Each structure stands twice: as C-alpha cells, then as structure tokens.
C-alpha cells in the first residue's frame, strides 16, 4: 500500500510535473523569444548609438563640430540632451559672460534646463575660426563663432568659446568651456 501510494503520488507528481514543465517551456519559449527579440533590438539601437557617439568624440575636430551641431537647429528643433551629455565629462563646468557682461557659472545639467522645449526660433551656432593647442592627453580650443537664425542668414550675436578637453578611455571629453559674447561697446 505504501508502495502503491508512492507510485500513485509519483504518477500524479510526474503528470503534474510534465504538464507544468510543458506549460513552463512553452511560456518560456514564447516569452523568451519576445525577450530575446527586445534585447536584440535594444542591443542594435545601443550599438548604433554608441557608434554614432564614438564618432562624435574620437577626435578633437569631431567633438568640437558636434559641440556646435548639438545646439543648432531650426524653429521646432528639439535639443538632444543625451548627445550633448556624451560630449562632457562628469562635473564639466560652464562659464559665460553674456553680451551685457553678466557672469554665469554652472554645470551641464543646469545649462540643459533652459533647452527642454523645442526652439521657438532657429538658433545656429556657426564656428568661424579655431585655434587648437594639444599636449599629450590634454587640449585647449579657442573657437570664434556667430549665432544665426538660419545656417545662411546674418549673425545676430558673436563670441569666443574657450574649450578645455582631455583624452581618456579612447575618446575626448570636454572638461569645461567658457563663453564671452561680444558686447555693445
């Protein structure tokens, strides 16, 4: 009787186990396929993002060109905060003297707060000239620029950017930048 009970329990265990196992396997295969597909999609998007991000920061020229491109766009343009963040080292400092001589100093997070809404008017920062000094893993870029409402329109403001960079982890990082706008003097 004991043996029979064991056998009965085992048969019911086996059939319950087999049915749970079959359901488990089919649900795992169904979910697993979807999970694999989602993971593959995320991986592909991540890799393509990393590849484009890598091309943004692999040379001094590319990081400075991206520095201007990321902020420039027509009316309705949505600033890409993640792309801009990828250019800057953690804790990067921004210093600015506006056209009235007003001093500002803050981090990138604070800078990005004013850029959350799509542009109501086009803003294009166009580099006019650049002087780069490089020594080992550090570099400094002096860059004159003008701001326009469209890529080919006249300037409504000019200035100079002083950009400090360093090379680490196989790429360039912006450590800090300072801007001096032309005044009315």
Secondary structure as GFF3:
##gff-version 3
##sequence-region A 1 185
A	DSSP	alpha_helix	2	57	.	.	.	ID=ss1
A	DSSP	alpha_helix	60	69	.	.	.	ID=ss2
A	DSSP	alpha_helix	81	87	.	.	.	ID=ss3
A	DSSP	beta_strand	88	97	.	.	.	ID=ss4
A	DSSP	beta_strand	103	107	.	.	.	ID=ss5
A	DSSP	alpha_helix	108	112	.	.	.	ID=ss6
A	DSSP	three_ten_helix	113	115	.	.	.	ID=ss7
A	DSSP	beta_strand	124	135	.	.	.	ID=ss8
A	DSSP	beta_strand	138	148	.	.	.	ID=ss9
A	DSSP	beta_strand	155	168	.	.	.	ID=ss10
A	DSSP	beta_strand	171	181	.	.	.	ID=ss11
###
